[in-house]
Each structure stands twice: as C-alpha cells, then as structure tokens.
C-alpha cells in the first residue's frame, strides 16, 4: 500500500505531538502544575504513576519509654511500718509519671502494669523489647534492715554490687519470681538469651547517663540516700540494648519515707523530678552528648 509525502508528514506530526504531550504531562505532574481530577485523569491515561510524597521537616519518631511499677498481685513488695504496700505506691507514681510524659507530647509511654497483677521479672524485660522501648525505668520503694536509712536512690546493672546494702537489695528484688510458682518461673529461650546477654557498652553508658540525670533532678527537691547512684545485678535491668535504671523513691522501712510516699503531693514532686530527668536525658541524646 503506497502513501504520499503529505501522509508521512501528518503521521510524523501526530507522533511528535504525542511525545511532547507525554513529556509535558510528566513534567507537570512532577512539578505539581496539574491539580485536581483533570490532572489525575490525564496522568492515568498516559500510564503515569503518582510519585511518593516527600515529607520535609518531619519530626523524628517519639522515644518509647517503658515504666515498670515494681511487684504487684500476690507479690506486695515491701510492706511499710504502718502497713503500706510497695506495689500500690509504685503503680500510683508510675501512672502519674506516664500522664505527665504523655501530656508533653514528646514521648510514647507504656506501663508494664496498670492494675494489681503479678508479672515475672523476665516478663517485664520481654515487654520492654516487645514495645521497642528506648528507655526502661523500674519504680520501687523497697525496705532495708536499717529502719533509720531513708532517701531516694538510683541503680544500674553491674555484675558486682557497689556495696553490701545494694547487694542485699538486689537479692531481695531478684527473689520476686518466687511468687511465680514452678510453672511461671520457666523463662522462654529467647527471653533467657536477652537476660544472659552482655550489656552493650552503649547501653551501659545510656543507663549511667540516665541515672546521673535522675540524681541531678532530685537534688534540692527530693531527699537522696547517701551515695545515691549505685549498681548491682538487678535481674529486671538485664536488657542488652535498652538503657535501664531502677529508681528507689524511698524506703518503706523508714516511717518518714513511708509517710511521704503515701502523700500525693510528695509523689507529684517525685514524678515532676523524674520527668525533668527524662527530658534532660533525651536532650543530651539529641545533642550527641551520650
């Protein structure tokens, strides 16, 4: 079948216009010049796909904080000189701290328990990993044999206890799983691996920085124990990659500490100081100071 020169010219122009139309559509779609349904329909006719959105200046994900109120359920923890249970003080303070942190809009906060129930120590560590926590804080108000000892303190993980008093405290805390019974005491292999893992140097530094931040925030606001930053082999702190601290808000074995911890106003002072410590910790982290 023959065709004259005019037919060839017309076909060439149609092909050129089609190429130009597609090129212009691509450029317009990329630069946002095509808007509304007409632009989308035109892009669809020419086989164009929507480019993925680019979010400039998007905020980084909020840090996840696991607050772990000690004891619970059939494990009352320490019992104060006037009969106050540590487990109730711990969950009250942790609940208030969570509300403060959430109100700031800076963090996602998870409680290991919100009611009066027992959680094995390994289960607390497992929860922190399940929620991909960036910081783990276990909150307590334990008892000592010396009733005259009072004040808040902070503990980090170490194979060797910093002193005899802390060693005994860790021994008491680590025995909490005696309430679990033989069935619940079995630790899943993956959790056991976490518990047995060596604490990474970065995690150890993070824990130490968080402990120091708590001490700074408590000073001149909350009475502190003599040498308030201590360490021992607390099992609940044995996470290989989550900075972890155990905060003793006071000792139920001291009647002044027990009375103070029963007062909502005193617990508010503690939680406000804790929030300041957490803010300071993550500020230093953002500045690369950890």
DRENKOLFI-571087 format. One record per residue: x, y, z of N, C-alpha, C in turn; residue in one letter; residue number from 0. Coordinates in steps of 0.001 Angstrom, whole numbers, plus 500000, padded with zeros to 6 digits. Each point is the difference from the previous one (the first is absolute). Layout:
N
   n_px   n_py   n_pz  ca_px  ca_py  ca_pz   c_px   c_py   c_pz code pos
      X      Y      Z      X      Y      Z      X      Y      Z    A NUM
...
This chain:
290
   n_px   n_py   n_pz  ca_px  ca_py  ca_pz   c_px   c_py   c_pz code pos
 500874 498822 500000 499126 501178 500000 500908 501224 500000    X   0
 499781 500910 499095 500847 501181 499886 499481 501127 500853    X   1
 500864 500928 500291 499591 501198 500744 500844 501154 499517    X   2
 499348 501204 499850 500733 501145 499476 500710 500736 501129    X   3
 500739 501027 499624 500815 500747 500958 499155 500719 501040    X   4
 498786 500506 499556 499151 500715 500951 499543 499073 501140    X   5
 499672 498722 499673 499607 499043 501048 501133 499782 501004    X   6
 501215 499853 499488 501146 499796 500888 500203 501193 500925    X   7
 499827 501212 499426 500170 501192 500829 498956 500062 501113    X   8
 498726 499653 499639 498939 500036 501002 500262 498993 501111    X   9
 500440 498769 499624 500294 498974 501008 501143 500449 500914    X  10
 501001 500593 499413 501151 500467 500774 499607 501047 501017    X  11
 499099 500915 499557 499557 501038 500923 499207 499400 501164    X  12
 499129 498985 499680 499212 499357 501067 500910 499314 501016    X  13
 501020 499302 499530 500933 499316 500890 500758 501007 500857    X  14
 500452 501082 499368 500736 501025 500737 499138 500634 501079    X  15
 498722 500321 499646 499094 500603 500974 499729 499060 501160    X  16
 499865 498695 499693 499765 499026 501071 501174 499969 500961    X  17
 501230 500027 499446 501192 500007 500849 500066 501263 500844    X  18
 499693 501141 499360 500035 501262 500728 498951 500026 501108    X  19
 498794 499474 499688 498933 499992 501009 500416 499174 501204    X  20
 500563 498811 499741 500423 499133 501100 501099 500662 500815    X  21
 500967 500624 499292 501103 500649 500702 499495 501142 500879    X  22
 499058 500801 499432 499464 501117 500772 499193 499530 501203    X  23
 499238 498902 499791 499241 499454 501117 500913 499528 501113    X  24
 501081 499341 499613 500968 499538 500998 500564 501169 500780    X  25
 500407 501033 499261 500579 501165 500662 498997 500695 500895    X  26
 498750 500116 499497 498987 500682 500794 499656 499214 501259    X  27
 499885 498696 499851 499684 499170 501162 501104 500089 501041    X  28
 501255 500001 499539 501124 500053 500936 500081 501340 500706    X  29
 499607 501085 499295 500118 501331 500600 498728 500464 500675    X  30
 498956 499179 499943 498765 500337 500689 499129 500971 499238    X  31
 500236 500195 498683 499206 500939 499223 498625 499448 499670    X  32
 499884 498681 499921 498703 499388 499752 499311 499788 501327    X  33
 498834 500535 500175 499293 499875 501264 498604 499456 499772    X  34
 499463 499378 501049 498625 499557 499936 499817 498768 499164    X  35
 498708 499683 499706 499654 498783 499277 500493 499988 498578    X  36
 500033 501165 499345 500431 500039 498602 501443 499557 499869    X  37
 500842 500493 500898 501403 499615 499948 500185 498522 500247    X  38
 499259 499467 500992 500112 498574 500314 499522 499150 498837    X  39
 498879 500430 499362 499465 499232 498881 500962 499991 498827    X  40
 500600 501171 499744 500948 500078 498886 501216 499137 500273    X  41
 500484 500050 501235 501154 499185 500345 499668 498526 499873    X  42
 498782 499626 500411 499614 498592 499912 499929 499538 498555    X  43
 499470 500871 499073 499875 499620 498589 501350 499730 499384    X  44
 501009 500679 500484 501333 499857 499412 500889 499068 500811    X  45
 499383 499219 500896 500750 498983 500738 500935 500557 501041    X  46
 499723 501204 500521 500881 500599 500995 499600 499515 501390    X  47
 500961 499855 500887 499746 499593 501374 500318 501155 500940    X  48
 499243 500047 501089 500207 501079 500966 501331 499825 500706    X  49
 500775 501067 500044 501300 499955 500673 499783 499933 501506    X  50
 500863 499266 500707 499846 499935 501463 500190 501371 500625    X  51
 499214 500260 501045 500083 501299 500661 501321 500124 500748    X  52
 500554 501198 499985 501222 500283 500740 499643 500959 501128    X  53
 500186 499554 501235 499689 500833 501152 501258 500701 500469    X  54
 500030 501302 499779 501165 500771 500421 499763 500553 501402    X  55
 501028 499905 500823 499893 500522 501357 499137 499162 500919    X  56
 499778 498717 499632 499177 499135 500844 500698 499747 501334    X  57
 499219 499968 501067 500567 499756 501328 500478 498560 500120    X  58
 501097 499764 500707 500452 498617 500215 498995 499259 500863    X  59
 499994 498674 499944 499055 499240 500834 500237 500275 501473    X  60
 498918 499992 500756 500114 500283 501436 500639 498816 500714    X  61
 500888 500261 500964 500593 498907 500774 498922 499229 500767    X  62
 500212 498705 500120 499087 499151 500758 500614 499742 501380    X  63
 499245 500294 501039 500473 499805 501373 499143 498934 500672    X  64
 500652 499010 500558 499302 498970 500776 500151 500321 501481    X  65
 498882 500273 500667 499992 500194 501442 499540 498696 500644    X  66
 500770 499526 500950 499756 498688 500599 499749 500134 501500    X  67
 498714 500102 500424 499721 500032 501437 500343 498647 500622    X  68
 500837 500002 501002 500463 498741 500578 498899 499199 500672    X  69
 500203 498679 500003 499140 499060 500726 498577 500000 499433    X  70
 499010 499612 500810 498623 499937 499536 499374 498640 500223    X  71
 498667 499987 500108 499284 498748 500202 500386 499344 501317    X  72
 500334 498721 499926 500347 499249 501216 501357 500381 500575    X  73
 500740 500863 499288 501285 500507 500492 499800 501440 500471    X  74
 499844 500237 501286 499746 501368 500475 501228 500892 499999    X  75
 501190 499397 499854 501221 500775 500172 500215 500277 501469    X  76
 500667 501107 500287 500239 500362 501406 498695 500446 500658    X  77
 499878 499705 501274 498835 500447 500772 500501 500995 501033    X  78
 499463 501209 499935 500465 501076 500864 499710 499762 501464    X  79
 500599 500833 500843 499871 499837 501446 498554 500180 500450    X  80
 499198 500718 499216 498583 500156 500350 499099 499179 499077    X  81
 500609 499079 499224 499210 499078 499195 499796 500386 498553    X  82
 500676 501048 499504 499863 500399 498597 500719 499009 499089    X  83
 499354 499614 498903 500616 499074 499051 500779 500770 498932    X  84
 501212 499546 499774 500841 500608 498961 499320 499940 498636    X  85
 499337 498902 499690 499406 499825 498668 498992 501107 499682    X  86
 499284 500498 501026 499016 501068 499768 500683 501349 499793    X  87
 501044 500256 500761 500760 501249 499844 500639 500046 498611    X  88
 500565 498882 499566 500709 499949 498716 499067 500274 498824    X  89
 498833 499354 499993 499098 500183 498853 499369 501395 500020    X  90
 499767 500566 501187 499445 501359 500084 500986 501015 499417    X  91
 501265 499885 500383 501018 500934 499497 500237 499821 498501    X  92
 500069 498766 499539 500251 499739 498585 498847 500501 499131    X  93
 498769 499838 500481 498830 500473 499249 500021 501517 499865    X  94
 500366 500678 501086 500068 501465 499947 501139 500457 499085    X  95
 501133 499323 500062 501125 500369 499129 499632 499805 498537    X  96
 499305 498913 499700 499566 499773 498618 499115 501151 499515    X  97
 499062 500446 500842 499112 501099 499610 500797 501270 499713    X  98
 501010 500289 500828 500838 501185 499774 500751 499903 498675    X  99
 500589 498836 499751 500790 499825 498782 499129 500047 498752    X 100
 498843 499370 500046 499105 500005 498847 499471 501407 499719    X 101
 499732 500764 501052 499491 501363 499830 501001 500898 499286    X 102
 501290 499674 500117 501025 500812 499333 499989 499807 498484    X 103
 499450 498873 499543 499969 499719 498562 501334 499574 499428    X 104
 500986 499758 500861 501347 499665 499513 500276 498502 499969    X 105
 499182 499232 500716 500332 498588 500183 498773 499108 499796    X 106
 500279 498738 499712 499005 498945 500121 500371 499212 501255    X 107
 499050 499826 500898 500305 499404 501296 499133 498767 500222    X 108
 500642 498912 500416 499309 498744 500260 500262 499597 501449    X 109
 498961 499540 500687 500145 499466 501346 500040 498480 499937    X 110
 500897 499396 500760 500035 498536 500028 498737 499446 500649    X 111
 499435 500756 500922 498706 499621 500580 499263 501267 500412    X 112
 498675 499968 499851 499167 501128 500417 499070 499602 501142    X 113
 500026 498726 500342 499136 499516 501070 500825 499135 500956    X 114
 499325 499378 500930 500682 499220 501040 500161 498557 499529    X 115
 501001 499768 499159 500246 498641 499515 501490 499700 500034    X 116
 500287 498717 500073 501389 499549 500090 500597 499794 498609    X 117
 501217 500482 499795 500737 499784 498754 501388 499489 500366    X 118
 500420 498834 499506 501362 499527 500274 501039 500987 499483    X 119
 501178 499973 500579 501056 500939 499603 500330 499884 498524    X 120
 500094 498760 499491 500306 499816 498581 498901 500576 499126    X 121
 498744 499924 500475 498885 500547 499240 500083 501504 499866    X 122
 500559 500670 500986 500150 501457 499946 501033 500388 498933    X 123
 501092 499260 499961 501023 500243 498975 499428 499699 498614    X 124
 499254 498913 499906 499404 499621 498718 499047 501077 499500    X 125
 499209 500590 500900 499087 501069 499607 500755 501197 499437    X 126
 501107 500346 500627 500799 501132 499525 500503 499753 498588    X 127
 500425 498773 499715 500473 499677 498652 498849 499934 499008    X 128
 498866 499495 500445 498851 499904 499097 499547 501386 499547    X 129
 500071 500974 500906 499585 501361 499668 501143 500826 499419    X 130
 501171 499371 499803 501169 500701 499439 500316 501265 500805    X 131
 500060 499823 501306 500241 501134 500893 501396 500581 499797    X 132
 500092 501313 500133 501287 500699 499940 500575 500229 501389    X 133
 499157 499842 501009 500426 500206 501385 499087 499183 500901    X 134
 500593 499340 500999 499249 499162 500944 500253 500534 501404    X 135
 498904 500320 500714 500123 500524 501358 499134 499151 500921    X 136
 500637 499312 500928 499280 499201 500986 499859 500834 501276    X 137
 498775 500110 500520 499723 500899 501125 499657 499195 501248    X 138
 500688 500317 501104 499888 499213 501226 500019 500878 501244    X 139
 499656 499376 501112 500133 500614 501330 500227 498841 500962    X 140
 501188 499457 499988 500305 498761 500709 500232 500220 501493    X 141
 500484 498957 500650 500274 500050 501441 501418 499530 500270    X 142
 500578 500538 501065 501334 499600 500450 499909 499519 501445    X 143
 501035 499328 500438 500030 499541 501390 500206 501174 500959    X 144
 500641 501062 499502 500244 501172 500844 498833 500976 499831    X 145
 499186 500132 501025 498805 500847 499895 500312 501485 499993    X 146
 501242 500371 500365 500351 501422 500022 500466 500504 498644    X 147
 500213 499095 499034 500469 500407 498668 498814 500485 499178    X 148
 500133 501191 499414 498923 500544 499168 500590 500784 498838    X 149
 499155 500259 498997 500428 500796 498850 499898 499218 498696    X 150
 499899 500735 498911 499897 499401 498669 501386 499608 499486    X 151
 500005 499079 499047 501262 499532 499408 499712 499397 498639    X 152
 501060 499831 499204 499866 499461 498641 501027 498898 499801    X 153
 499574 498922 499328 500856 498831 499840 500120 499624 498525    X 154
 501201 499603 499622 500245 499482 498656 500579 498596 500121    X 155
 500082 499328 498872 500437 498601 499992 501516 499875 500058    X 156
 500448 499063 500806 501417 499669 500048 500136 498592 500556    X 157
 501043 499307 499578 500238 498663 500522 500386 500014 501463    X 158
 500618 501094 500430 500428 500132 501390 499238 501143 500654    X 159
 499486 499751 501193 499255 501029 500714 500940 501096 500497    X 160
 499504 501223 500017 500823 501125 500454 500230 499962 501505    X 161
 499115 499324 500740 500146 499917 501453 499128 498869 500523    X 162
 500191 499652 501266 499274 498887 500610 498500 500266 500029    X 163
 499618 501220 500312 498582 500354 500086 499307 499795 498646    X 164
 500666 500421 498932 499430 499851 498661 499938 498536 499589    X 165
 501013 499230 500392 499999 498569 499685 498785 499315 500626    X 166
 499699 500342 501247 498843 499419 500675 498697 500456 499344    X 167
 499974 501246 499584 498810 500529 499335 499747 499266 498677    X 168
 501071 499785 499227 499868 499280 498725 499546 498568 500252    X 169
 500523 499394 501059 499607 498626 500327 498501 499928 500311    X 170
 499515 500990 500730 498565 500044 500318 499169 500193 498744    X 171
 500411 500946 499151 499256 500268 498762 500003 498789 499081    X 172
 501137 499351 499875 500113 498856 499083 499213 498783 500484    X 173
 499623 500007 501278 499234 498870 500524 498503 500162 499760    X 174
 499603 501065 499303 498572 500247 499776 499336 498852 499258    X 175
 500771 499295 499166 499416 498908 499216 499627 498789 500845    X 176
 500280 500045 501285 499551 498897 500856 498479 499935 500044    X 177
 499340 501124 499668 498543 500026 499973 499445 499397 498714    X 178
 500870 499781 499019 499518 499525 498705 499593 498538 500041    X 179
 500635 499208 500861 499718 498572 500025 500801 499295 498929    X 180
 500082 498683 500067 500849 499250 499059 499575 500134 498552    X 181
 498692 500146 499762 499543 500090 498610 500392 501301 499339    X 182
 499856 501106 500750 500269 501313 499421 501471 500367 500073    X 183
 500765 499283 500792 501404 500364 500166 500832 499637 498786    X 184
 499490 499094 499158 500743 499619 498805 500107 501183 499058    X 185
 501201 500309 499559 500237 501138 499117 500161 499507 498568    X 186
 499259 500581 499053 500167 499591 498606 501438 500185 499548    X 187
 500482 499130 499095 501404 500079 499577 500394 501370 499455    X 188
 499101 500640 499226 500371 501292 499425 500146 501070 501074    X 189
 499134 499925 501034 500110 500967 501096 501249 499711 500823    X 190
 500281 498722 500220 501207 499626 500744 501241 500513 499300    X 191
 499976 499958 498674 501144 500511 499237 500183 501486 500238    X 192
 498873 500721 500057 500062 501431 500279 500570 500246 501397    X 193
 499484 499251 500968 500439 500190 501379 501471 499677 500190    X 194
 500475 499014 499260 501383 499569 500168 500993 500774 499147    X 195
 499471 500828 499104 500902 500724 499103 500825 501015 500787    X 196
 501197 500242 499533 500828 501029 500606 499420 501366 499682    X 197
 500021 500878 500956 499507 501344 499760 500975 500718 499066    X 198
 499476 500479 498878 500850 500696 499046 500556 501267 500647    X 199
 501168 500398 499555 500634 501180 500574 499122 501235 499833    X 200
 499357 500125 498838 499124 501151 499746 498820 499998 500973    X 201
 499445 498820 500244 498881 499885 500944 500455 500334 501410    X 202
 501179 499533 500352 500538 500287 501335 500185 501512 500192    X 203
 500524 500655 498970 500184 501452 500090 498656 500706 500123    X 204
 499018 499552 499192 498673 500613 500057 499375 499857 501375    X 205
 500141 498819 500600 499458 499772 501342 500670 500928 501019    X 206
 501311 500123 499896 500741 500856 500930 499590 501465 499839    X 207
 499804 500432 498761 499579 501388 499755 498598 500243 500545    X 208
 499117 499024 499839 498642 500168 500521 500032 500060 501525    X 209
 500797 499146 500624 500114 500026 501464 500510 501366 500475    X 210
 500993 500529 499308 500548 501310 500368 498960 501102 499823    X 211
 499186 499872 498947 498954 500988 499753 498956 499978 501118    X 212
 499669 498818 500504 499048 499890 501117 500580 500669 501248    X 213
 501256 499727 500281 500633 500586 501193 499993 501529 499899    X 214
 500346 500527 498826 500005 501462 499824 498610 500585 500243    X 215
 498974 499334 499492 498637 500515 500130 499471 499894 501421    X 216
 500444 498978 500731 499528 499800 501373 500672 500946 500981    X 217
 501221 500411 499696 500745 500842 500930 499215 501271 500321    X 218
 499980 500354 501290 499306 501193 500503 498475 499910 499888    X 219
 499486 498840 499577 498547 499830 499909 499532 498762 500769    X 220
 500731 498906 499848 499663 498737 500644 501198 499555 500832    X 221
 499763 499614 501249 501117 499539 500827 500619 498761 499378    X 222
 501324 500005 499903 500735 498900 499387 500738 499169 501037    X 223
 500163 498750 499681 500812 499100 500803 501462 500437 499914    X 224
 500786 499687 501007 501439 500262 499935 500592 499172 498855    X 225
 500786 500606 499127 500480 499351 498783 498810 499412 499228    X 226
 499162 500852 499413 498722 499547 499432 500088 499214 498692    X 227
 501138 500060 499314 500147 499252 498743 500771 498709 500276    X 228
 499320 498857 499860 500596 498720 500366 499752 498967 498899    X 229
 500610 498836 500140 499828 498971 498964 500115 498605 500603    X 230
 499299 499071 499349 500029 498588 500398 499339 499192 498887    X 231
 499936 498687 500193 499471 499108 498961 498482 499858 500121    X 232
 499287 501099 499792 498540 499952 500005 499518 499315 498726    X 233
 499267 498932 500158 499599 499215 498841 499057 500774 499075    X 234
 499171 500859 500572 499044 500739 499194 500696 501031 499097    X 235
 501266 500288 500269 500751 500956 499178 500824 499321 498923    X 236
 499912 498678 499905 500875 499262 499082 499481 499986 498570    X 237
 499965 501157 499393 499687 500093 498578 501265 500391 499264    X 238
 500311 499281 498934 501254 500239 499301 500052 501289 499216    X 239
 498833 500546 499616 500047 501170 499117 499019 501104 500377    X 240
 499466 499987 501214 499123 501076 500455 500595 500610 501270    X 241
 500399 501262 499985 500474 500635 501233 498942 499840 501099    X 242
 500435 499527 501164 499051 499630 501056 500484 500476 501363    X 243
 499071 500536 500782 500316 500396 501372 498882 499547 500920    X 244
 500347 499803 501265 499017 499707 501037 500028 501166 500978    X 245
 498865 500650 500181 499909 501163 500882 499313 499600 501298    X 246
 500713 500160 501092 499415 499809 501329 499513 501374 500464    X 247
 498689 500158 500102 499439 501303 500372 500146 500283 501494    X 248
 500392 499002 500744 500138 500084 501448 499892 498594 500560    X 249
 500097 499869 501320 499960 498672 500610 498809 499868 500943    X 250
 499197 498966 499744 498816 499763 500807 500359 499603 501431    X 251
 501243 499615 500221 500459 499624 501339 500258 501215 500876    X 252
 499981 501195 499410 500180 501229 500766 498646 500710 500093    X 253
 499556 500302 501220 498640 500531 500153 499832 501369 499340    X 254
 501071 500807 499940 499908 501308 499350 499858 499849 498486    X 255
 500783 499088 499402 499866 499739 498565 498622 499430 499675    X 256
 499549 499064 500835 498681 499402 499743 498898 501060 500052    X 257
 500033 500846 501009 498992 501053 500115 500040 500934 498790    X 258
 501218 500355 499587 500135 500895 498852 499438 499361 498735    X 259
 500320 498729 499754 499556 499320 498785 498492 499768 499974    X 260
 499377 500012 501160 498541 499879 500050 499311 501286 499573    X 261
 500717 501123 500027 499403 501300 499660 500094 500253 498502    X 262
 498883 500350 499398 499963 500268 498556 500925 501166 499634    X 263
 500078 500997 500859 500840 501175 499704 501463 499608 499901    X 264
 500447 499100 500873 501401 499569 499950 500259 499161 498753    X 265
 499066 499127 499651 500177 499202 498778 500024 500897 498768    X 266
 499232 501087 500037 500030 500953 498878 501376 500640 499873    X 267
 500615 500332 501132 501362 500541 499962 500953 499004 499346    X 268
 499853 498734 500343 500867 498966 499430 499774 499872 498500    X 269
 498743 499944 499576 499722 499800 498566 500415 501218 499175    X 270
 499862 501197 500565 500458 501188 499266 501518 499997 499848    X 271
 500692 499579 501051 501457 499886 499911 500403 498910 499011    X 272
 499251 498906 499986 500278 498924 499048 499804 500474 498564    X 273
 498938 500756 499753 499774 500531 498647 501152 500909 499580    X 274
 500451 500843 500920 501133 500879 499699 501236 499172 499661    X 275
 500204 498904 500732 501148 499129 499736 499903 499356 498629    X 276
 498817 499557 499628 499797 499366 498690 500181 501018 498886    X 277
 499448 501200 500185 500190 501063 499004 501492 500284 499802    X 278
 500730 500100 501114 501433 500273 499920 500761 498891 499307    X 279
 499625 498768 500279 500664 498844 499376 499836 500032 498482    X 280
 498783 500185 499522 499777 499972 498552 500527 501264 499316    X 281
 500049 501118 500721 500617 501207 499440 501485 499754 499754    X 282
 500674 499398 500949 501419 499686 499823 500204 498977 498880    X 283
 499062 499075 499890 500095 499015 498927 499900 500675 498639    X 284
 499047 500921 499849 499830 500704 498718 501228 500827 499661    X 285
 500661 500532 501031 501195 500808 499761 501260 499165 499844    X 286
 499826 498671 500065 501150 499117 499852 500928 500003 501189    X 287
 499460 500296 501169 500841 500102 501198 500027 498698 500801    X 288
 499263 498975 499557 499989 498742 500739 501041 499053 499464    X 289
